[in-house]
Amino acid sequence: MLGQLMSGHDSLQEPPPELPFKNFRIVLIKPSKYDDDGYVIRFWKGVLPSNTLNVLHGLTEEVKRSGVFGSLSIEIVTFDETAEKLPVKKIIGWSRRRSTKLVVGLVGVQTNQFPRAFELARQFRAAGIDVIMGGFHTSGTINMLGGQEPDIQALVKESITIVSGEVEENWAEILADALHGRLKPIYSFAQDLQNLVDIGSAPLPRISSKTMRHFAKPSFGTADTSRGCPFACSFCTIINVQGRTMRERSPESIAELLRRNYREHGVSFYFFTDDNFARKKLWRETFEEIIKLRKDGIKISFMIQVDLARKPKDFVRLAAEAGCTQVFIGMESVNPQNLEAEGKGQNHVEEYQQIINEWHDAGIVVHAGYIIGLPFDTKEQVPQDIRYLMDVIQPDQSSFFMLTPLPGSHDHREMKKRGEWMDPDFNKRDSFHATIKHPSMTADEWFQAYDDAWKSFYSKENMIKILSRWNHHPRNYWNLMSIFFWYKNAAVIEKEHPMIAGFFRLKDRLSRRPGFAIDPFHVHLWKRAGEVFYLFISWARFLKEMEEVWLQTRKKSEKEEKWLEEVQRIQGEIWQALKIAEWQKAYSNAKSTIPARAKALLDPFEELSSKVLFTRRDLNVFVRQWEGLQSTLLELRLHLTRDGDVPCGWLDEMVRMRRSIRLGSRIQEWREGYSRLRHSLPAKRRLLHAKFDALSNRALYSREPLQNFWNNTIEQLKGIGIWKIDPGKLATNLIKDFFLTTSFVSSYRAGSRAE
C-alpha cells in the first residue's frame, strides 16, 4: 500500500529541510446545502453519516501512519456540516499558527451541495488556505462534459484545486503537492473507467468519534464494500464515475473494519453504500465473513442496496443469516413505459411482488426507491401508481425522488446537447425540486404529486398496515417505527428529504447564501420562535398519531387476542342488529345541516357507538342509553319541523330504522355471552383504549375517543363555552393521555434498545 501511495513521487519520502512547517493539519469537510431561504441546512442531530468523509479520513490516517512525510506532525480534523456547525473563523485561525501548514478538503460534494462548497472554498481561499474539492459533482462533470464547464472553470479561477475520480492511489501525492505549494488546478483519475482504483487493498474507512457525537445513533455507520454497477440506467451518475465493472474490498478487510468499529466505536448497524451489493463477485464470501463475526459475539446488522434482477442462489438466505435487516431496491416506477424510457430493463413490474415476498419470507424489510416525474407520469396517474405501490407491491418503506438530471448522467449530457432547459441553480438539484420541464405536468403539479406521494405512503393508515405485517417480528417492528419517525418528520414536518435530514433543524442567522439579506437579530429571533412553535405543535400531533399507530399494531398477548375475537363477535351482532353503522353514516352525512342545539343533544351518539362493552352490566347500561337516545330523536322530530326538510328527512330515516329493529330474545343471548366472557378479561390498563368501529364492525385499540374529546374541548374553548367542559372528564382524559404517552415511550425505548 505504501508503494501505491508513493507512486510517481520520489519526493514524498521526506519533506525538504527548508520547509518551515512542523505541523500539517488536514481539515476534511462534508458540506451541507442551502435551503430555499438561503440558510445552511443543519440539524441538532444528524442521522446518516457520510461514508466519503470516513474514506478520506482513513486514507489520510494511512498517510500519517506510513511516515511518508518523515517527522512532520500530521493532524486530521473532520466535520459533517449537516450535523455540526462549521467553525470557519476558527479554521482560518489555525492556518495562521506558526510552523503549521493547513489544507482544507471539501469531500463528497454532490451537485446540490456545490454552491455551499464553492462559497466555503472562497472564504478559505480569501484567507490564503489551500482548498481541494472532490465528489460526484466535479467527477461527473469532468468525465461526461470535460473541464471547460463554467462551474469547473469558476473553481480554477479561484485557485481551488479540483479532484475528479477516486484518490486511493494518489492521496499522498496530492497532500505532498499541497505541502510544497505546487497543487495543480485539476487532478483527474477517472478518464479510463475500465481501469479504476483497485480498492481491494485500499486503506479502510475510519470513523471520527468527534463527528459521530453529532448523530442521533452513534451505533449507525456507513461503509462501502464495493463500487460500480453493471447496469446502464440513464439517470445514474455512478456508472460514469465509478464505472460498470464491480470493484471490491476483500471480505477479510471488511470483517476487520466491522470488528474494529464495533470495539472502538460501538458501531453495530451499517448502511453498506454499495450501489449494487448483489453484483459483487465476492458477495457470498463477504456474507460468510460477517456470519463468522456474529458467531464470535459481534452482532452486526446492516442494510444493502440491490437491483430487481434475479438474485444468485442463496443470496437472500445468506444475507439474512449475516444480519441483513433492510434492503433498498430501486424500483423507480410501476409503469413499464417509464422503466423502458430510463434504460431500467432489469426491472419487471410483474415480478415486484414476488421479489418482495422473497425478502419478507427471510425476515428482511424492503425499502423502495421511487422516482416521480418520469416521462409517462401525469398528475392523475402518479396517485394511482402510488396506491398500487402501497396496496399491491407493498414495500415497507419508500423514498421518493423527483427526476433530476445530474452532471455525470447520460440524461444530463443528452439534455445539454439538445439545449433543453435545466434550472441553472445547482442548489436545487437535490431531487425534491422541479429542475426541468416535464412533458405532462407543470412544476407545481409535479411537486404536488411528489409531496402527496410522501403523505400517502407515510399516512397513518399505511403505517398501520405495514407495522401490522411485522408485529410478530419485534426487531423489524421497532426498526420500522424508528424509520417512520425519521422519514415522516423529515418529509412532512421539516420538509426536507430524509436522506439529508436529521432531527430539529437549526438556523445560523449569519450563515446565509450570498444574495440573501442577513436579518437583524430580533427579526431572526421572531421568525425562529414561530418556526419552533410550529415544530413543537407538529411533533405533538405526530406523537399522538404514532401512539394511534402503536395501539392498533402492537403485539397482543394470546389472552387479549382471544378476548378481542370473542367480544368482536358478540358486539358485532349487537351493532348489526341495532343498525348502528347505518345510523352512523346517516348522522355523519346530516351533521353539518343539524342546528347547533340539536347537535349538542345528539353528540353523545358518536361516543356511545364507539364504546366497547366489557361485561353484562355494560350491555344493560348501553341498552338503556340507546333507548334514551331514541326518545331524544322523537322529541327532536317534533321540535325541528320548522327548521326545514333536510334535518327532518334525516330524523325520519332514523325513526324508520328504529321501527324496523326487532330484537326479541336476542338481548338475553348477548347477556349470557358476556357472562361467559367475565373471566377472560385482560388487565384493566389494557382496556383503557379499547374501541368498537361500527363501520368495519371490529373491536380494536385506539386513541380516537380520546382525540374526539380533545377536539370537542378545543372547539368549546374557541366558542367561549368553557362552562360546558366537565372537570371530571377533563381530569380523567388528561390522566389517560399521560399514561398512554408514557406507556408508548417506554415500549419504544425498550424495543429500540432490544433492536
C-alpha positions in Angstrom: 0.0 0.0 0.0 2.8 2.4 0.9 4.2 1.8 -2.6 0.9 2.8 -4.2 0.7 6.0 -2.1 4.2 6.9 -3.2 3.9 6.0 -6.8 5.1 8.8 -9.1 6.7 11.0 -6.4 10.1 10.3 -5.1 9.9 13.5 -3.1 7.3 12.0 -0.8 9.9 10.1 1.2 10.9 13.2 3.3 9.9 16.9 3.1 12.8 19.1 2.1 14.6 20.5 5.1 13.9 24.1 4.1 10.2 23.6 4.6 9.2 25.9 7.5 6.4 23.6 8.7 6.5 21.3 11.7 2.7 20.6 11.7 0.4 19.6 8.8 -3.3 20.0 9.7 -5.7 18.4 7.2 -9.3 19.5 7.6 -11.9 17.3 5.9 -15.4 18.8 5.4 -18.5 17.2 4.1 -20.5 20.3 3.2 -24.3 20.7 3.5 -26.5 22.7 1.2 -28.7 25.8 1.4 -32.5 25.7 1.9 -34.8 27.8 -0.3 -34.4 30.7 2.1 -30.6 30.6 1.8 -29.9 29.1 5.2 -27.4 26.3 5.6 -29.3 23.1 6.3 -28.1 21.8 9.7 -29.7 19.7 12.4 -29.2 19.2 16.1 -28.7 15.5 15.5 -27.9 14.0 12.1 -29.0 10.5 11.0 -27.0 9.3 8.0 -23.2 9.7 8.4 -21.0 10.3 5.3 -19.1 7.3 4.0 -16.9 9.6 1.8 -15.8 11.5 4.9 -14.8 8.2 6.5 -13.0 7.0 3.4 -10.9 10.2 3.2 -10.2 10.1 6.9 -9.0 6.5 6.5 -6.7 7.4 3.6 -5.3 10.4 5.5 -4.6 8.2 8.6 -2.8 5.8 6.3 -0.6 8.6 5.0 0.1 9.6 8.6 0.8 6.0 9.7 3.2 5.3 6.8 5.6 8.0 7.8 5.8 9.1 4.2 6.3 12.7 5.4 9.0 11.9 7.8 8.9 13.6 11.2 6.2 16.1 10.2 3.3 16.1 12.7 0.0 15.4 10.9 -3.3 16.2 12.4 -6.7 15.3 10.9 -10.0 17.0 11.7 -13.3 16.1 10.2 -16.7 18.0 10.0 -20.1 16.9 8.7 -21.9 20.2 8.2 -25.4 18.7 8.2 -24.9 17.8 11.9 -22.3 20.2 13.3 -21.6 23.9 13.0 -18.6 24.6 10.8 -16.2 27.0 12.7 -14.9 28.8 9.6 -13.2 31.6 11.6 -11.6 29.0 13.9 -10.2 27.0 10.9 -8.8 30.2 9.4 -7.2 30.9 12.7 -5.5 27.5 12.6 -3.8 28.5 9.3 -2.1 31.4 11.0 -0.3 29.4 13.6 3.4 29.5 13.3 5.0 26.4 11.6 1.6 25.0 10.6 0.5 24.1 7.1 -3.3 23.9 6.7 -5.2 22.4 3.8 -9.0 22.1 3.6 -10.6 19.2 1.7 -14.3 19.6 0.7 -15.2 15.9 0.2 -18.1 14.0 -1.4 -19.5 17.2 -2.9 -22.8 16.4 -4.7 -24.4 18.8 -7.2 -26.9 20.2 -4.7 -24.0 20.9 -2.3 -21.8 22.6 -4.9 -23.0 26.2 -4.2 -22.3 25.8 -0.5 -19.0 24.1 -1.1 -18.0 26.8 -3.5 -18.8 29.6 -1.0 -16.8 27.8 1.7 -13.9 27.3 -0.6 -13.9 31.0 -1.5 -13.9 32.0 2.2 -10.9 29.8 2.9 -9.1 30.9 -0.3 -9.5 34.5 0.8 -7.6 33.6 3.9 -4.8 32.1 1.8 -5.7 28.5 2.6 -5.2 25.7 0.0 -8.6 24.1 -0.8 -9.2 20.8 -2.6 -12.7 19.9 -3.8 -13.9 16.5 -5.0 -17.0 14.4 -5.2 -19.7 13.3 -7.6 -20.3 16.7 -9.0 -16.8 17.5 -10.1 -16.1 13.9 -11.1 -19.3 13.5 -13.1 -19.0 16.9 -14.8 -15.4 16.4 -15.9 -15.9 12.8 -17.0 -19.0 13.5 -19.1 -18.6 17.1 -20.2 -14.9 18.0 -19.8 -13.0 20.5 -17.7 -14.2 23.6 -19.6 -17.6 23.7 -18.0 -18.4 27.1 -16.3 -18.6 25.7 -12.8 -15.3 23.9 -13.1 -13.6 27.0 -14.6 -15.1 29.1 -11.7 -13.2 26.9 -9.3 -10.0 27.2 -11.4 -10.3 30.9 -11.4 -10.5 31.0 -7.6 -7.4 28.7 -7.4 -9.5 25.9 -5.9 -8.0 22.5 -6.7 -10.4 20.1 -8.3 -10.3 16.3 -8.0 -12.2 14.1 -10.4 -12.4 10.4 -9.6 -11.1 8.3 -6.7 -7.9 9.2 -4.9 -6.9 5.9 -3.1 -3.7 5.6 -5.1 -2.9 9.4 -5.3 -3.9 11.0 -2.0 -0.4 11.2 -0.6 0.8 12.8 -3.9 -2.0 15.5 -3.6 -1.1 16.2 0.0 2.6 16.4 -0.9 1.8 18.9 -3.6 -0.3 21.0 -1.1 2.6 20.8 1.4 5.1 22.0 -1.2 2.9 24.7 -2.7 2.5 23.1 -6.1 -1.1 22.0 -6.2 -2.4 21.5 -9.7 -5.7 23.1 -10.9 -7.2 19.7 -11.7 -6.4 16.1 -10.8 -8.3 13.7 -13.0 -8.1 10.0 -12.1 -11.2 8.6 -13.9 -10.6 9.1 -17.6 -10.5 5.3 -18.2 -13.5 3.7 -16.5 -12.1 0.3 -17.2 -9.0 0.8 -15.1 -10.1 2.5 -11.9 -8.6 2.2 -8.4 -8.2 -1.3 -7.0 -9.9 -0.9 -3.7 -9.2 -4.4 -2.6 -6.0 -3.4 -0.8 -7.0 0.2 -0.1 -6.9 1.6 3.4 -10.2 1.1 5.3 -12.6 4.0 6.1 -12.1 5.5 9.6 -14.8 6.9 11.9 -14.3 10.2 13.8 -15.7 9.9 17.3 -15.9 13.8 17.4 -18.2 13.8 14.4 -20.3 10.8 15.4 -21.3 12.6 18.6 -23.5 14.8 16.5 -25.6 11.9 15.2 -28.8 10.5 16.7 -27.5 7.0 16.7 -23.7 6.8 17.1 -24.0 3.0 16.6 -25.2 3.7 13.0 -22.3 3.6 10.5 -21.8 3.7 6.7 -19.2 1.8 4.6 -18.6 0.8 1.0 -17.6 -2.8 0.3 -17.7 -2.4 -3.5 -18.0 0.2 -6.1 -19.6 0.3 -9.6 -22.7 -1.1 -11.1 -23.1 -3.3 -14.3 -26.4 -1.7 -15.5 -26.9 1.4 -17.6 -29.7 3.4 -16.1 -29.8 6.8 -18.0 -30.4 8.9 -14.9 -27.4 7.3 -12.9 -24.1 9.1 -12.3 -22.4 6.3 -10.5 -21.7 4.2 -13.7 -19.9 7.3 -15.2 -17.8 7.9 -12.1 -17.2 4.5 -10.5 -17.7 2.5 -13.7 -19.7 -0.5 -14.7 -17.1 -3.1 -13.5 -17.5 -4.1 -9.9 -14.5 -3.5 -7.7 -14.5 -4.9 -4.2 -12.8 -4.7 -0.8 -11.7 -8.1 0.3 -14.1 -10.0 2.6 -11.3 -10.2 5.2 -10.7 -6.4 5.2 -14.5 -5.8 5.6 -14.6 -8.1 8.6 -11.6 -6.2 10.0 -13.4 -2.9 9.5 -16.6 -4.1 11.2 -14.6 -5.7 14.1 -12.6 -2.5 14.7 -15.5 -0.1 14.6 -17.6 -2.4 16.9 -14.8 -2.5 19.5 -13.6 1.1 19.2 -16.9 3.0 18.5 -19.7 0.6 19.3 -21.0 0.6 15.7 -23.4 -2.3 15.3 -25.6 -1.3 12.3 -24.4 -0.3 8.8 -25.7 1.1 5.6 -23.5 -0.5 3.0 -23.4 2.2 0.4 -22.5 -0.1 -2.5 -24.8 0.8 -5.4 -25.5 -2.9 -6.1 -24.4 -5.4 -3.5 -26.0 -8.3 -5.4 -23.5 -7.9 -8.3 -20.4 -8.3 -6.1 -18.3 -11.3 -7.2 -17.4 -12.0 -3.6 -20.9 -11.5 -2.0 -21.0 -15.0 -0.7 -17.6 -14.7 0.9 -18.5 -11.3 2.4 -21.6 -12.7 4.0 -19.7 -15.7 5.3 -17.1 -13.4 7.0 -19.9 -11.4 8.7 -21.6 -14.6 9.8 -18.3 -15.6 11.5 -18.2 -12.2 13.3 -21.8 -12.7 14.6 -20.8 -16.2 15.9 -17.9 -14.6 17.7 -20.4 -12.3 19.5 -20.0 -9.2 17.3 -23.7 -8.8 16.4 -23.5 -6.7 13.3 -26.7 -5.9 11.3 -26.9 -4.0 8.1 -28.8 -2.6 5.1 -27.8 -3.1 1.5 -28.8 -1.9 -2.0 -29.7 -4.4 -4.7 -31.3 -4.4 -8.1 -34.5 -6.2 -9.1 -32.9 -8.7 -11.5 -32.8 -12.3 -10.5 -30.5 -12.9 -7.5 -27.8 -15.6 -7.2 -28.8 -18.8 -5.4 -28.8 -18.5 -1.6 -28.2 -14.7 -1.8 -31.3 -13.7 0.2 -30.9 -16.6 2.7 -27.3 -15.8 3.4 -28.0 -12.0 3.6 -30.5 -12.7 6.4 -28.1 -15.1 8.2 -25.4 -12.4 8.0 -27.6 -9.9 9.7 -29.3 -8.0 6.8 -32.4 -6.4 8.2 -33.3 -4.0 5.3 -32.8 -3.9 1.6 -33.0 -0.9 -0.7 -34.4 -1.7 -4.1 -34.5 0.9 -6.9 -38.0 0.2 -8.3 -38.2 3.7 -9.7 -41.7 3.2 -11.2 -44.6 0.7 -11.5 -45.2 1.9 -15.1 -43.3 -0.3 -17.6 -43.1 2.6 -20.1 -41.2 4.7 -17.7 -38.8 1.9 -16.9 -38.1 1.4 -20.6 -37.6 5.1 -21.2 -34.9 5.2 -18.5 -33.0 2.1 -19.5 -34.2 0.2 -16.5 -34.6 -3.1 -18.5 -33.8 -5.3 -15.5 -37.0 -4.1 -13.7 -40.2 -6.1 -14.5 -43.2 -4.8 -12.6 -45.0 -8.1 -12.8 -42.1 -9.6 -10.7 -42.0 -6.9 -8.0 -44.5 -8.6 -5.6 -42.7 -12.0 -5.8 -39.3 -10.4 -5.2 -40.6 -8.5 -2.2 -42.2 -11.6 -0.8 -38.9 -13.5 -1.0 -37.2 -10.8 1.2 -40.2 -10.8 3.6 -40.0 -14.5 3.9 -36.4 -14.1 5.1 -37.5 -11.5 7.7 -36.0 -8.6 5.8 -37.7 -5.2 5.4 -37.9 -3.8 1.9 -37.2 -0.1 1.1 -38.3 1.0 -2.4 -36.7 3.9 -4.3 -39.3 5.6 -6.5 -38.9 8.4 -9.0 -41.7 10.9 -9.6 -41.6 12.7 -12.9 -40.5 10.1 -15.3 -41.7 10.7 -18.9 -45.0 8.9 -18.7 -46.1 10.2 -15.3 -49.1 12.5 -15.2 -50.8 14.3 -12.2 -53.7 11.9 -12.5 -51.6 8.7 -12.9 -49.0 9.3 -10.1 -51.5 8.9 -7.3 -52.9 5.7 -8.8 -49.4 4.3 -9.2 -48.6 5.2 -5.5 -51.8 3.5 -4.4 -50.8 0.4 -6.5 -47.3 0.5 -4.9 -48.8 0.6 -1.4 -51.7 -1.9 -1.8 -50.3 -4.4 -4.3 -46.4 -4.2 -4.3 -46.3 -3.5 -0.5 -42.8 -2.3 0.3 -42.3 -1.5 3.9 -40.6 1.9 3.3 -40.3 4.2 0.3 -38.0 7.1 -0.7 -39.4 9.4 -3.4 -37.3 11.5 -5.7 -38.1 14.0 -8.4 -36.4 13.1 -11.7 -33.3 15.3 -11.7 -30.6 15.4 -14.5 -27.3 15.3 -12.6 -23.9 16.1 -14.2 -22.4 12.8 -14.8 -25.5 11.1 -16.1 -26.4 10.2 -19.6 -29.7 12.1 -19.3 -27.9 15.3 -18.3 -25.4 15.1 -21.2 -28.1 14.5 -23.8 -30.3 17.3 -22.5 -27.4 19.6 -22.6 -26.6 18.6 -26.2 -30.2 19.3 -27.2 -30.2 22.7 -25.4 -33.1 21.8 -23.2 -33.8 24.0 -20.2 -32.4 22.9 -16.8 -32.6 25.1 -13.7 -29.2 26.7 -13.5 -29.2 26.8 -9.7 -27.3 23.7 -8.7 -28.6 24.0 -5.2 -32.0 22.8 -6.5 -30.5 19.6 -8.0 -31.5 17.7 -4.8 -34.3 15.5 -6.2 -37.1 17.5 -4.5 -37.2 20.5 -6.8 -38.5 20.6 -10.4 -35.4 21.5 -12.4 -36.5 20.5 -15.9 -39.7 20.9 -17.8 -42.0 17.9 -17.6 -43.9 16.9 -20.7 -47.2 16.4 -18.9 -47.1 18.4 -15.6 -46.4 22.0 -14.6 -43.7 22.5 -11.9 -46.4 23.0 -9.3 -48.3 19.9 -10.3 -45.1 17.9 -10.4 -44.1 18.9 -6.9 -47.6 18.4 -5.6 -47.6 14.8 -6.9 -44.2 14.3 -5.2 -45.4 15.8 -1.9 -48.6 13.8 -2.0 -46.6 10.6 -2.5 -44.8 11.1 0.8 -48.0 12.0 2.6 -49.9 8.9 1.2 -47.2 6.4 1.8 -46.5 7.7 5.4 -50.2 8.2 6.2 -51.4 6.8 9.5 -53.4 4.1 7.6 -50.5 2.8 5.5 -48.1 2.8 8.5 -50.7 0.7 10.4 -50.9 -1.7 7.5 -47.1 -2.0 7.3 -46.5 -2.4 11.0 -49.3 -5.0 11.3 -47.3 -7.2 8.9 -44.4 -7.1 11.3 -45.8 -7.1 14.9 -44.8 -10.8 15.2 -41.2 -9.7 14.5 -40.1 -7.2 17.2 -36.8 -6.2 15.7 -38.3 -5.2 12.4 -41.4 -3.7 14.0 -39.4 -1.3 16.2 -36.9 -0.6 13.4 -39.7 0.5 11.1 -41.2 2.5 13.9 -37.9 4.4 14.2 -37.8 4.9 10.4 -41.3 6.3 10.3 -40.3 8.8 13.0 -37.3 9.8 10.9 -38.9 9.8 7.5 -42.3 11.4 8.3 -40.6 14.1 10.4 -38.2 14.9 7.6 -40.5 14.8 4.6 -43.8 16.1 6.1 -42.8 18.3 9.0 -39.3 19.5 8.3 -40.0 19.5 4.5 -36.5 18.1 3.7 -35.6 14.8 2.0 -34.9 12.2 4.7 -31.6 11.3 3.1 -30.2 14.7 4.2 -32.4 15.4 7.2 -31.9 14.8 10.9 -33.8 15.9 14.0 -34.6 19.5 14.9 -33.5 22.0 12.3 -31.0 24.7 13.3 -30.5 28.0 11.6 -27.5 30.2 12.0 -28.5 33.8 11.3 -25.1 34.7 9.8 -24.6 31.5 7.6 -26.7 32.6 4.7 -26.2 32.2 1.0 -24.7 35.1 -0.9 -27.5 37.3 -2.3 -29.8 36.8 0.7 -30.0 39.5 3.3 -28.9 38.8 6.8 -31.9 39.5 9.1 -31.4 41.7 12.2 -31.1 39.7 15.4 -34.7 40.5 16.6 -36.2 39.7 13.2 -34.4 36.4 13.0 -35.4 35.5 16.6 -39.0 36.3 15.9 -39.1 34.1 12.8 -37.3 31.2 14.5 -39.7 31.4 17.5 -42.6 31.0 15.2 -41.0 28.1 13.3 -40.0 26.3 16.5 -43.5 26.8 17.9 -44.9 25.2 14.7 -42.4 22.4 15.0 -43.4 21.5 18.6 -47.1 21.6 17.7 -46.4 19.4 14.7 -44.3 17.0 16.7 -47.0 16.8 19.4 -49.6 15.8 16.8 -47.2 13.4 15.2 -46.5 11.7 18.6 -50.2 11.3 19.1 -50.6 9.9 15.6 -47.8 7.4 16.3 -49.5 6.4 19.6 -52.5 5.5 17.5 -50.4 3.5 15.1 -48.8 1.7 18.0 -52.2 1.0 19.7 -53.6 -0.6 16.6 -50.5 -2.6 15.7 -48.7 -3.6 18.9 -48.2 -7.3 19.6 -51.0 -8.5 21.8 -51.0 -11.4 24.3 -52.8 -14.6 23.4 -55.4 -13.8 26.1 -56.0 -10.3 24.5 -56.3 -11.8 21.0 -58.9 -14.4 22.1 -60.9 -11.8 24.1 -60.9 -9.3 21.2 -62.0 -12.0 18.8 -64.9 -13.0 21.1 -66.1 -9.6 22.1 -65.9 -8.5 18.5 -68.2 -11.4 17.6 -70.8 -10.6 20.2 -70.7 -6.8 19.9 -70.7 -7.1 16.1 -74.0 -9.0 16.3 -75.5 -6.3 18.6 -74.3 -3.4 16.4 -75.7 -5.1 13.3 -79.0 -5.9 14.9 -79.3 -2.2 16.0 -78.1 -1.0 12.6 -75.6 1.3 14.3 -73.3 1.5 11.2 -76.3 2.8 9.2 -77.1 5.3 11.9 -73.5 6.5 11.9 -73.4 7.0 8.2 -76.7 8.9 8.1 -75.7 11.0 11.1 -72.3 11.9 9.6 -74.0 12.9 6.3 -76.5 15.2 8.0 -74.3 16.5 10.8 -73.5 19.8 9.0 -77.2 20.6 8.4 -78.3 20.0 12.0 -78.9 23.1 14.2 -76.4 23.5 17.0 -79.0 22.9 19.7 -80.0 19.5 18.2 -76.4 18.6 17.5 -75.5 19.1 21.2 -78.2 16.6 22.1 -77.1 14.0 19.6 -73.3 14.3 20.1 -73.3 11.5 22.7 -74.4 9.2 19.9 -70.9 9.1 18.5 -69.3 8.3 21.8 -71.9 5.7 22.5 -71.5 3.9 19.2 -67.7 3.6 19.7 -67.9 2.0 23.2 -66.7 -1.5 23.8 -69.0 -3.5 26.1 -66.9 -5.4 28.5 -69.5 -7.0 30.8 -73.1 -7.9 31.1 -73.6 -4.8 33.2 -72.1 -2.6 30.3 -74.6 -4.2 28.0 -77.6 -3.3 30.2 -76.4 0.3 30.6 -75.9 0.6 26.9 -79.4 -0.7 26.1 -80.9 1.9 28.5 -78.8 4.7 27.0 -79.7 3.6 23.5 -83.4 3.6 24.2 -83.0 7.1 25.8 -81.4 8.3 22.5 -84.4 7.0 20.6 -86.7 9.1 22.7 -84.4 12.1 22.1 -84.8 11.6 18.3 -88.6 11.6 18.6 -88.6 14.8 20.6 -86.3 16.4 18.1 -88.6 15.4 15.2 -91.4 17.3 16.8 -89.3 20.5 17.5 -87.4 20.7 14.2 -90.3 20.7 11.8 -90.0 24.5 11.3 -86.2 24.3 10.6 -86.6 22.8 7.2 -86.8 19.4 5.3 -83.2 18.4 5.5 -82.8 17.6 9.2 -86.4 16.3 9.4 -85.6 13.9 6.5 -82.7 12.6 8.4 -84.7 12.2 11.5 -87.5 10.4 9.6 -84.8 7.9 8.3 -83.7 7.3 11.9 -87.2 6.7 13.1 -87.8 4.2 10.2 -84.7 2.3 11.1 -85.7 2.2 14.8 -89.1 0.8 13.9 -87.6 -1.9 11.7 -85.5 -3.3 14.6 -86.8 -6.5 16.2 -84.6 -7.8 19.0 -86.9 -10.3 20.6 -84.9 -12.7 22.9 -81.5 -11.8 21.4 -80.7 -9.4 24.3 -80.8 -12.4 26.7 -78.4 -14.4 24.4 -76.0 -11.4 24.4 -76.2 -11.2 28.2 -75.3 -14.9 28.5 -72.4 -14.3 26.1 -71.0 -11.6 28.3 -71.4 -13.7 31.4 -69.1 -16.3 29.8 -66.5 -13.6 29.0 -66.2 -12.2 32.5 -63.3 -14.5 33.5 -61.3 -13.8 30.3 -61.0 -10.1 30.5 -57.4 -8.8 30.0 -55.8 -6.4 32.6 -57.8 -3.2 33.0 -54.9 -1.0 31.8 -55.0 -2.8 28.5 -58.7 -1.9 28.1 -58.4 1.8 28.6 -58.2 2.5 24.9 -60.5 -0.3 23.5 -62.9 1.0 20.9 -65.5 -0.5 18.6 -65.5 0.6 15.0 -69.1 0.3 13.7 -68.2 0.8 10.1 -65.7 -2.0 10.0 -67.5 -4.0 12.7 -64.5 -4.7 14.7 -63.0 -4.2 18.2 -59.6 -2.6 18.3 -57.3 -0.4 20.5 -57.4 3.3 19.5 -57.0 6.8 21.0 -59.7 8.1 18.7 -62.3 8.6 21.5 -59.7 10.4 23.5 -58.8 12.6 20.5 -62.5 13.3 19.9 -62.8 14.6 23.5 -59.8 16.9 23.0 -61.2 18.2 19.7 -64.6 19.0 21.2 -62.8 20.6 24.2 -60.8 22.9 21.9 -64.0 23.8 20.0 -65.7 24.7 23.2 -62.8 26.9 24.3 -62.8 28.7 20.9 -66.5 29.3 21.3 -66.0 30.6 24.8 -68.0 27.6 26.1 -65.6 26.8 28.9 -68.5 26.3 31.4 -69.6 23.3 29.2 -66.4 21.4 30.0 -66.9 18.6 32.5 -63.9 19.0 35.0 -64.2 15.3 35.9 -63.9 14.1 32.3 -61.1 16.6 31.7 -59.1 15.2 34.6 -59.8 11.6 33.6 -58.7 12.2 30.0 -55.6 14.1 31.0 -54.5 11.1 33.1 -55.4 8.6 30.3 -53.4 10.6 27.8 -50.4 11.0 30.1 -50.3 7.2 30.8 -50.8 6.4 27.1 -47.8 8.5 26.1 -45.7 7.2 29.0 -46.5 3.6 28.0 -45.8 4.2 24.3 -42.4 6.0 25.0 -41.4 3.2 27.4 -42.3 0.5 24.9 -40.5 2.4 22.1 -37.3 2.8 24.1 -37.3 -0.9 25.3 -38.0 -2.1 21.7 -35.3 0.2 20.2 -32.7 -1.0 22.8 -33.5 -4.6 22.0 -33.4 -4.0 18.3 
